Amino acid sequence: MGLLKDKGVVYKPVDDIDLGPHSKEVYLHADVKAPRMAGTLAKIFVWFLELKIIGDALLYFLKKNNRIQKLVSFAVLEDLPLYVPLHPYEDVKQDENSKCLDSNLSPAEQVQEAKDCLESSKTTLKDSISDNSFRRYTIMDYSKAYTSREITPLMVSERLVSAILQSSAPGMGMSFFINYESNHILKQATESTLRYERGEPISVLDGVPIAIKDEIDCMPYPTTGGTRWLHKVRACNEDACCVKRLRSCGAILIGKTNMHELGAGTSGINPHYGTSRNPYDPKRISGGSSSGSAASVCAGLCPVALGVDGGGSVRMPAALCGIVGLKPSFGRIPHSGVIPLNWTVGMVGVLAGTVEDSMITYAAMSGNAETHQPTMQPKLYLPILKPYSQMSSITLAKSKEWFNDCSDDIRISCLSALDNLHTCYGWQTVEVTIPDIEVMRLAHYVTIGAECSTSLGHYLENINKSESGSDVRVALSVYGAFNSRDYLNAQRIRNRQMKIHERIFTMADVIVTPTVGVTAYEIKDDAQETGELDYINGAALVRYSISGNFLGLPAVTVPIGYDKLGLPIGIQFIGKPWSEALLIQIAYAMEALCKAEYKKPKVYYDLLTKS
């Protein structure tokens, strides 16, 4: 960053920036000037914000006081705008322990390839549950149990329906789902059970329950986006491409999970459908916006759920709920059939109990869409998962001040995880400086806000604003205040950060960070009716997510421990474009060092063990 000139910052050319550990670049902490608001106070603020003259003045000062004008709007840069974070792939190098998949394979065949990449294991379901440590059931646990006739998909689904009803009851109110139909679940389960009886399962996903975020089209359900109105004006006539591929593998699609309304927040607090509560402590948030997907996996209702990650919305709730969250490279999984809340930063992602399950699901969904794509993709690679074998030496890039900008419990846990990687695998960490992280967060906010406002504009003109929560009405007002200069400068910052990260990746294989800056915080009563405006906690939650979205980079979070209150902590690895195979292998190796210490959530349902 350079010196102030008039109202904006003058940014140095990228080639003039020292990215080494002793760089003089100053780390800029988030300086959010917006008090927490909910309930009556939030309603009053919305009323003023939506008044023409007063609202315009408030929006001007919000942009000014939160440094959007200084760091983005009036910034002086030499970089051209970069509108879509697509990456070249001709020179992508893969680890020698990875497998290249044929581009003509069906989703079920790609799942079979993923299965073949797993460690060979003769462990039975009974063996797997005899261990004293908590262990989540995997896709392979379901598949082996079905194949051995220990249990059937129909029996599992009957237990699942019962668990959803119990978790939704007034005494618990976990609010995992917006929409599900018992008969539809049982119908799919019956068909899967018959396939197993014939000895003809489609794939290892056959009969496995998978939940879908209510931002993704999945028949026969409407797609609400967490709102009371969107499904009334936007038709849903067929499955999204990613859902269609899972269905073709025999997966049981169990319904639409709860989410933060329009994905416009990080808490998952939804005034319309209730707040998806954290199974480790139901008094706390599960994170947003893929809140119900994370919580349902955490609670054992399914081994896998789908989310959409536009600003950490898969990885944040995954970390807060103690599960795995995988966000692939931009464009790797087709986006057709997903509400277009943000065109250039959103990405379908996987929330899973284990790394191996995230890989199997990723394999099922990946590849070019049947419809026109803006670019062809590189070949799909999957890692051969062998955490205890001699892996290639991995170099991790760590930006010290950024890495440490989190709670003490998170920092200590993540540093300990890094030490374990060094000791057990001989991996190396190099200290680097990644400049203007806070600038990138603000530029991403401008981008996602402008795209969301534009995408929904023709719907918003025809709805009653009172149908949305107060927090979302504030967000939409701010989004609508961004102009062409704001957006264009944000895209110039995107280009600049892309170049910076390209240089970082010449020094290391991946970037390592905590996943979030704070663990799950308490849900307050005043937020239930209106939603909650808490931009300070929001900035802490998204602190480490933005490069994955703004720059289209793949990233994965893995649970590594717990804070003093027993709340989960995750570590994140951010990879080079199209490096999912390496990221999954690294995550698997990290998981191998931590899984013996995993703790059972307070709210957990065992769907596989015979009673």
C-alpha positions, 0 to 999 in steps of 0.5 A: 500500500502507498501513501494517501492522496486526496481521498484514496490510497495510491497502490504500488505496482505489484512488482515493487512489493516485497512479499518476504517475511521482513517486508515493510508492508503494513498489515491492516486490521479490520476497522468495522464501524457498525454497532451490533443491531437486532430487534427494534433497533434494527427495525428503526435503522432500516426505516431510516436507511430506506428513506431517500435523502436520509438513507443516501446520507447514511449509506455515504457515511457507512462507505466512508467510515468503513474505508470502502471509499479510501481503499476501494472507491477512490483508490489509485491503481495501475491494474486493469479490471479482472471481471472473472477469476478464471485461470489458465491450466496448461501448466498445472502440475499434479502430485505423482500420487494422483490419478487422472480421470477420463473426461468421458466418465459418467458421475457414477464412474467418477465416484468409482474412481474416487473409491479406488483412491481410498486406502484399502480397508477391511473394517466392518461397521461393527469394527468401526464403532468399537473404537472409544474415540468419536468417529463419523460414519463415512459414505463407505460405511453406508455402502458396506453396511448396505452391501452386507445387508446389516441395514438397508437404505429404507431403514436408515431413511426411516430413522432419518425422518424420525431424527429430523422430526425430533430435531425440529420439535419445539423442545429442540428447534435445531432448524436444520431444514427449510423443506423436506418430504418424508414420502419423497425420502422413503420413495428414494430409499425404497428404490435404493433398497431394491437395487441392493437386493438385486445386487445392482447398486449404482455406486457407493453413493447409492442410498447415502443421504445427502442434504442440499442447501436451499440455494440450489435447485432440487426437485420436488422442492422450491428454492427459497434462498432462505427468503419468504418470497424468492420461490414465488417469483423464480421458477424451479423446474429441474435439478441443478446440474450438481444435484442431477449428478448426485441423483444419477449416482443413487444418492438419497436427496433428503431435502433443502437445508436452512441458510442465512437469507439470500446468503447475506450474512455469516451467522445463519440466523434466519427470522423466517425459518429459524436459526440452524443451531450448532450441534456442539452447543445449540445456544450458538450459531452454526455459521452462514450462509450454509448453516443447515448443511453444516449443522445436519452433517455435524449432527449425523443426519447425513455424511455429506451436504451441499453448500454454496461458497460466495464468501466462505459460506461453506468453509465458515460453517464447516469450521464452526461445526467441526467438519470438512468444507471443500470449495473447488476452483471457480468453474470446476463444478457447474453452477447451473441451477444455483440462484445467481446471487453472485456470478463471479465469486460463488461456487458450489462446495461440499460439507462432509464429515470426513475428507474422503467423503468430500473427495467422493462427492467432489468427484461425482459433481465435477466436470464441464456442464452439459450447457455452454461453459465460458472455458474448458477445464483441465483434466480432473485429478484425484489423489490416492489417499495414503496419509502414512506413506511418504508424501512429497515434501510440501511447503506451506506459506504463512503470513504471520500477522494475518495468521495471528489475527484471531482468538488465542485458542484458534491461534494456538490450535492452528500453530500446534497443527502446523507443528504436527505437520512439520514433525510427522511429515517433514513439511516446511513453512515459509513466512511470507507477506500477503499485502492488502488482505483487508483491501481484498475483503472490502473489494470482495464485499463490493463485488458480491454486493453489486452482483447480488443487487443486480441479479435480484434487481428485477425481483426486488422491484416487485416484492414487499420489503417487509417480507425480508429480515431487517439484516437483509434489508440493510445489506440490500440497501448497502449493496444498491449503493455501490456504483460503477466506480466502486465495482470497477476499482474492486475488479482492478484490486482483484487483478492486483491480488491475483498477481500477488498470489501468483507470486506467493505460489512460486514460494509455496505449494499452499497457503495455510491459515486458520479458517475463521477468526472466532469460534461459534458465538451465542445466539441472542433472543433479539435476533430471532425476529429481525435477523442480526447486524453484527459486522464485527463478528462477521469480519472476523468470520470471513477474514481468511475466506476471501481469496478463495472466492475473489480469486477463484482459488480452491480451499479446504478446511479441516477440524483440528481441535476445540477451544476452552468451551469445547467449540470446534476449530478448523485450519484452512489450506488455500491452493493454486488454481485447479490443485484440488487433488493436492489440497485433498491429500494435504487435508487428509494428512492433516485429518489423520493427525487429529481424528483420534481427538474428535469429540461427539457433538451434544446433538448427534443421531446414529443412523447406522448402528442397530438398536 
